[in-house]
Amino acid sequence: MPLMSGEVLKIDDIYVPVKRRASLNDDTVNSIAESILEEGQKTAIQVREDGERYVLVEGLHRLEACRSLGEDTIIGILVRARRR
């Protein structure tokens, strides 16, 4: 039984804003990577469309954990950007 719905996204197509990168914690990435190895990805990341690419909205540590495991893809959910 699937725990999440979403689509398969190419990791290379996902842009991580610089401000978001600053919050990256290596210990958290390693812990999530171990969990993904044991149980698979349980929670989709959230992205929004920006032309030809996606911009990460939520899930930096999951994204970097998959990247550290050598994955080419990740499960993501497309969300709409909030209008200001």
Protein Blocks (a to p, Z undefined) as FASTA:
>chain_A
ZZbdcddddfklpccdfklmmmpcfklmmmmmmmmmmnopfbdcddddehjbccdfbhpl
mmmmmmmnopabdcddddddddZZ
